[in-house]
Each structure stands twice: as structure tokens, then as C-alpha cells.
Amino acid sequence: MPNNKHNRYFVPPAIRWLFDLGVSEDQASWENNLTRLLNQLLLLSSLGNVIMGLYHLMLGNLIPVLFTTVSTLVNIVILRLQYKKMLFPARLGACLYYPLLIFCIISLGGENLHGEYIFFTIAFICALLFQRRWLQIVMATYVIALYTLSQWLLANYQAPFAHISHPLDRYIFFAMSLLSLFFLANSFFSELVKSRQEREALMDQVMTSNAKLKQMNYVVSHDLRSPLRRIASFSDLARRANLRGEQAQTAEFIGLIKDTARKQYDFIKDMLAYAQLDKESIPFKVMDLKVLLAEAHNQFQTENILIDLRTELATVPAFGNPTLLALVFQNLIENAIKYNEATVPQLSISVEATSNWIELRFSDNGIGIAPEYHEAVFDIFTRLHDDSRYEGSGIGLATVKGIVELHQGQIQIEPQTVGTCFLVRIPHLATSQQEVDGQAPTSLGEDSRAKVF
């Protein structure tokens, strides 16, 4: 059972287990704190009973020994109820029994015990243990009524066992009151700290959701237009081929139009899932990265760029969402075209396999990115150039990074003398499926690499 409450100081495992009796992840945080608080108070009471009982046993006073023995047995019964997760009966029993026990001790032991400390501590705790207002009022009234009655009895009658009371009893009562208030304050402030952390985490989620929502707006306004431009280009090429009577080329371009339209449909469907920011809502499946790279290469056949794509293995299996990863490849290829002033723009795509990762490198001969911006370019809305030179909104690489991280992967820029080299790491098929089961991949080391592209 998770227990963040005791991380600030050492608690033996057996005591921690007793503290957590009745605690459940299905309950609210404050409810679990109240359960721990009652367990701590019961253990504190048992410790006080042992000390007081042993001391009076040595003195030969059997009446206090009887009281402490009965109190310890009641503690065990209440802890048993906590263990069975019968929380309401446990709290009700504790709040009814302990004020009555203190009433009997004070009334029989005399005013030298100064029971007002423990009485008012119990009244506060009993009111706190219940969420319903009427129960809080009833419990507080019950404790205060018993205290008032005990003071009336002491004022009008002689306490029958006042002669066996000892100053140590008063000190134990006082110490138990202080420790009870400590446990109470600890529970309260722990809940405050946890609530603040939860609010901060919620704010981070809201800010992340807003940032990704802006990314989606960019995708709608920019990336969805790219397939439409290709459809228009292929349509024009198909029209020209048809006018020349080249039926084979016309059919080929029509097939490309159909394939692009299908991909756009899949893209819209999967991007809607991606907008939910929840990995469980995005369809993942076994895929072949070689096929995705080949399709990305084919999409840019009509562009002014020389793409060097070498394949040496039959397949490069991975586990993820093909449409989203195709969007990553598309964005990186478009960047190689857009930010390139060479006479012949070139892009080299290669893949290396390590023990846990598939490493894809997209190396171009473009204008490059200064080393001080190698991390900043992945931040949302980061622009290194104004619109007069290169149009854009600074969201494309942030979207790429989000998709790669959604696949438990990594993306970074590797330094090179000319152009830019993006390194994309995607977990192997087996590693990715382990992550779905909650196991993280091992760290990258000095692995032997096998060239597969």
C-alpha cells in the first residue's frame, strides 16, 4: 500500500503496517489520513497503557492495571475493525469508548490527574474523525458533557481511588495529549501538502493540455493542407498524362490520389485520438518502420530534394501508431526541404539498431541549427527565423517531439558540420510491448550497432 506520509522520517515496517491498517487506494486521501490518525492514536494509547499498567503493577495497584488491560484489549478490537476496513464502526467505537474511559479514570482517580488536557484533545479528534456535521456536533457534545459531569462529581464527591493516583499518571496524560496533537497536526499538514501538490500537478496538466490544443490548431491549419496539396499536384499530373494518352501513368497518379486521401482520413482519425493526450486512447499496433519510411519517401517524389534511403533488412518491426509516426517522418522531411538553400537539397535517412532502440537519423545539407538552439527548437512556438525568410509557427517540431515521446522514444539533434541531423529513437518491438505492461526500457549504453539501412 502506498504510504507517502511516513517518507519524512524512519518508521519500522511493522509499525508502518499498523499505521496503514484500513488504508485503501479506493478511498479519498483525507479519508486515508483519518484512518492512519486513528491507528496512530490507538498505538499511542496502547503504549501509554503499557507504561501506566506496568508502573502500577509494580506499586501493587490492581485497579489501574485492570483499566489499562481493558483499554488495550479495546484497542486491539478497534484495530481489528480497521484491518477489516469497517472504518465507521471502528471510529464510532473509539469515540464512544475513550471519552467514557477517561471520564471513569478522572472521576475515580481524582482531580490531581488534570484530565482536561486529554478530554479536550479527544473532543477535537472525535469531531474530526467524522465527515457528517451532525455526527461531529454529537461527538463533541458527548465528550464535553462527560467532562462537565466529571468536574461536577469531583466538586461534590470524594474520588474513591484518589489515594492510588500518582504524578506519573498526570504526566502520561499530558504527554499523550501532546503526542495526539502532533499526530493530528502531522495528518492535517500532510493533507495540505498533498493537496497543493495535486493542484500543481493539475495546473501542469491544464497547461500541457492547452499547449497541445494549440498544437492541434496548428496541425489543422498546416499539416492537413499538405495532403490536399499533394492531391492537387497528383491530379494535375494525372490530367496531363491523360491528355497525352498515357493510361498507365494516369492510373498510377489516380492510385496515389486515392492512397493520399485514405492516409488523410486515417490521419484525422488518429489525430483526434492524439488530442485526448492519453496513450490508452490511441490505437497502437505492430508496424514496419521500413514501410513507413518508404511511403514517406514516395510522398515527396515530386519535391526538389534527393532522398537517400537504403534498405538492407526485410523488415524493421516496432510497436506504435503508424499514422502518427508517418507524421513525424513527414515533418522531418519537410524541414529538410524548407530550410535548405543548397543547389541540390539532399536528405540521408538511415537506421541503426541497438539492444533496446531503433535509431533513425535524418541528415540534410540545409542551413543547420546553431548548437545553442538544439533543445529550444523542440519547445512550442520557438522560431529561429522570421516569416519574411521562412514561414512557420514554431509548433511542428514540438508536435514531432510529443509524438515520439508518446511512443516512449527520444528525439534530439546531433552536431554536424553541414546541415542538420535529427536522431529519433524508437523502442524495439519487444521493448515497446514491455513498456505497455509498465516496464521501462533499460538505459542506452555502448551497444554494438548493426547497420540495417
N, C-alpha and C positions, 0 to 999 in steps of 0.2 A: 504494500500500500504506500503510495507516495506520501512523504511527510516532509514538507518544507519548513515546518515550524521549528524543528529541532536542529537545523543546519548551523545555527549560530553558536551552539555550544554542544559539548560532548554529552550524549546520553547513552548509557549501556543498552544494548539491543533488547534485553528482557524488559527494561523499564520503558523503552520506546514502544515495544509491543503492547504493554499495558496502557500506555498513553493513547494508543490508537485503537483500542477496543471500540467497536461500533462505528469507526470511521469508514466511509464509503465514497468512492468516486461518483456515485449516482446522486449524492446529496450536495446541497449547496455548500460553498466554502464556509460561510458563517455557521451553518449547522454542524459541520465537522469541527469547527473551533469550539463550539459549546460542548460537543461530545468529549473532546480532548480535555477541556477545562474541568468537566465533572470527573473524569478519570483521574486527573492530577489531584483534585481536591480529595477524592476518596483515598488515594495513596498517601497523601499528606495526613489525612485523618488517621489512617492505619498506623503510620509512623508515630504520630502523637499518642495513639492508644498504647502502642508497644512500650514507649518510654514511660508513660504515666503508669501503666499497669505493672511493669517490672519494678518501678520505684516503690509503689505502694505495696507490692508483694513482699519486697524486702522489709518494709515497715510493718508488715502483718495486717494491713488494712484490706480486708477482703471485699468490702462494698465497692470501692473504686475499681478493684480488679474485675469484679463482676460487670460493672458498667463498660469498662474498656473491652472486655471479651465480647459482650453482646454487640457493641458498636463495630468491632472488627468483623464479626460474622455478618452483620447487616451490610458492611462494605463489600464483602465477598458476594453476597446475593445481588447487590446493585451492579457490581462489575460483571456478574454473570448475565444479568439482563442486558447490559451494554454489549457484551460479546454476542448475544443472540439478536442484537440490533432492535431490541424492544426499548427504544430510546425514551418514549414518553412515559411508560411505567417506571423506568429507572429514574428519570428526573423527578417525577411526581413523588415516588417513594423517598428519594433523598430529601426533597424539600418538605415533606411531611414529618419524616423521622428525625432529622438532625436538629431542627428547632425545638422539637419536643424533648430530645435527649439533653440539649443544653439547658432547657428550662428545668428539667429534673435535677441536673447537676448543680445549677445555681441555687435552686430552691432548697436542695438538701445540704449543699456544701457551705452556704453562707455567702455574705456579701464580699468577703475577702478575695473571692475568685475574680471579681470585676469582669463579669461576663458580658458587659455592654459592648466590648470590642468585637467579640465573636458573634454576638447577636446581630449587630447592625451589618457586619460583613456578610452573614448568612442571609439577612433580609435582602441585601443588594444582589447577591448571587442568585437567590431563588427567583427574584423578579426578572433577572437577565436570562435565565435558562428557558423561558417560555416566550414564544412569539406573540401569542394572543394577549391583547391588552387586559382583558378581564381576568385572565389567569395571573398575570403579573400583579394586578391590584389585589387579588385574593391572597396570593402567596406573601406579598409584602405585609398585608394587613394581618395575616395569620402569625407571622414572626413577631411583628410589633406588639400584637395582643399578648403573645406568650411572654415577651419581655416585660410588658407592663404588669402582667399578672405575677411574674416572679418578683418584681420590685415591691408589689403590694404585699405579697406573702412574707418577704424579708422584713418589711416595715412593721408587720403586725404579729409575726410568729417567729419563734426561735428555730433556726435551721437545725434539724436533728443530728446532722453529721458535720457540723462546723468544726468540731474538735479534731477531726482527722484530716481536714484540708491543710495543704502545705503551700508555702510561697512558690514552690516549683510548679504547682498546678496553674497558678496565675501566669507565670512566665511562659508556660507551654501554650496557654490560651492566647496570650498576646503574640507569641511567635507564629502560631498557626494563623492568626488574623492577618499578620503582615505577609506571610507567605501566600495566603489565599489571595490577598490584594495584588501581590506580584504576579501570580499566575493569571489573574483576571486582566491586569494591565497588559501582560505579555500577549494574551489572546486578542485583546482589543487592538493593540498596535500592530500585531502581525496581520490582522484582517485589514487594517488601514493601509499597510504597506502593500499587501497583495492586491487590494482594490485599486490603488494607484498604479501598480504595475499593469493590471488588466486594462485600466483606462488608457495608459500609454500604449500598450500593445494594440488596443482597439483603434486609437488615433493613427498609429503606424499603418494598420490595415486600411483605414479610410484613405489615408494619403496615398498608399500604394494603389488602391483601387481607383482613386481619381487620376493618378498618373497613367495607369493602364487604360483607363477610359479615354484619356486624351490620345494615347497611342492608337486606340481603336478608331478614333475620329480621323487620325492621320491615315490609317490603313484604308478606311472608306474613301477618303479623298485622293489618295495617291496610289496605293498598291492595287486597288480594284480597277483602276484605269489601265494598268499595264496589260492585262489580258484583252481588254477591249481594243487597245492599240494594235496588239498582235492580230486579233481577229480582223480588224480593218486592213492591216497590211497583207495578211494571207488572202483576204477577199479580193484585194486589188490584184495580187499576183495570180489568183485563180481566174479572175476576169480576163487578164492579159493572156494567160495560157489558153483559155477557151477561145479567144479571138484568133489565136494562132493555130487552133485546131489540135493542140497538144492535150489530148484527153487524159493521158496518164498523169501528167503534171497537174492538170486541173483536179483530178480525183485525189492526188496526194495533198494538194493545198486544202481541198474541202475536208479531207480527213484531219488535217492539222487544225482547221477551224473547229471541227466537232470535238476534237480532243481538248483544245483550249477551253471551249465552253463547258465541257464536263469538269475540267480542273477548276474552273472558276466557281462552278456550283459547289464542288467539294470544299473549295477554299472558304466560301461564305459560310457554309455549314459548320466547318471546324473552327473558324474564327469566332463564330457566335458562342461555341463551347469554350474557346480560349478566353472570351470576355468574362466568363464566370470566375476566372482566376482560381480554378480548383482542378487539380490534376485528375481527380476521380471522375470529373465530368467530361474529360477529353478522351476520345477513343484512341487507345494505344494498341498496336499490333506489331507482329514481326514483319520486317520490311527489308528490302535490299537497297543499301545506300548507293550501290553501283547503278541501279536503275534510276534512282532519283537524280544522280549526277548526270547521267546520260540524257534524261528528259530535260534537265535544266540547260544542258549544252545545246540540245535541239531547239529549244525556245529562242535561242539567240543566234541562230544560223544567219539571219538576215542583218545582224548588227555588225558594225565596223570594229570587230575585235577578233583576234586569233586566240582561240582557246585550246590549250594543250591538255588533253585528257587522255591518259594512258591507262589501260586496264590489263592486268595480268592474272587476276583471280576471277573465278566464275561468279562468285557472289561475295558481298560484304554485309552479312546479316546484322541487324540492330533491332532494338525494340523501342517504338515511339509512334509518333503521328506523322505519316508521310507528307501530308499537306503542309503542316507547319514547318517541317524540315526543308521541304521544297521551297518554302517562302524564305528561309534562311539562305539557301544557295542562290535563289533569285536575287535577293538584296545584295549579297556579296558580289555577284557577277555584275549587277547594275552599277555598283560603286566602282568596280574596276573600269567600266566603260565611262561613267560620268566624270570621274576625277582622273582623267588621263589625257595628256596633251601630246603624247608621242605620235610620231608619224604613223606607226603601225601599233596600235594598242594590243598588248599581249596579256594573257592570264594563264598561269600554270596551276592546275588543280592536281594535287597528289594526296595519297592516303598512306599512312603508316599504322601498323598495329603494334600496340604494347600489350602487356599482360592483362590490363583491365580496360584499355581505351582504344577507340579508333580515332586517330588524329588526322584531320583533314586540313590541308594548307591551301589557301587561295592567295597566290603570289602574283602581283601585277607589276607593270613597269610605268605606273602612273606618277602623280605628283608627290605621293607619300604623305606620311603623317609624322610630325615632329615628336620625338620621344616624350616630351613633357605632356603630350595630349593622348598618349597611348591608353590611358584609363579613362580620361574625361570624355572621350568620344562616345563611350557607351552610356553616358548619362543622358537622360531625356532632355530634349531641347538644346543640346550642345551643338553649336555651329562654329566651324573653323573658318568659314568664308561667308561673305555677304551674298545676297541674292543677285547682285549685278554680275557676279562671276559664276557662281554655281547655285542653282535653285535648290531649295530643300527646307525642311522644318526641324531637323535635328532629332528626329524620332526613329528613323529607320534602324540604326544600329542598336538603339535601346530596345526596340522590338526584337531584333535578332538575339540580343543577349537574353531577353526574357524567355524566348522560345528554347534556346539552348539550355538555360538553367532549369526550365520546366522538364527537360529530358535528363536532369541530373548531370548535365555536361558543363563545360567551361569554354570560354572564348577569350582570346587575348591577341595582341599584336606583337609579332616577333620583329626585332630590328633587322633591317637590311639596307644596303647602300642605295638602292634604287627602288622606288615604288613602295608598296605596302604588302605585308604578308599577314593575313588573318589565320590564326590557328584555332580550329574548332575541335574540341574533344567530346566525343560521344561514347558512353559506356558500351562495352561489348554486349552482345545479346544476353549471355548468362548473367553478367554483372547487372544489367538493366533490370532483369526479372528479379534478381535478388533485392534490388532497391524497392521494387514494388512490394516485396514482402517485408520491407522495413530494414534491410541490411545495406549499409553504405559501402561503396567500393573502397578498396584499400588505397593508400596514397601512392602517387606516382613515384617510382624510383628509377634507378639506372637500368631500365629494362632493355633487353635485346630487341631490336626492331626488325620486323620483316617487311620489306617493300612489297606492297600489294597493288599499287597503281604506279 
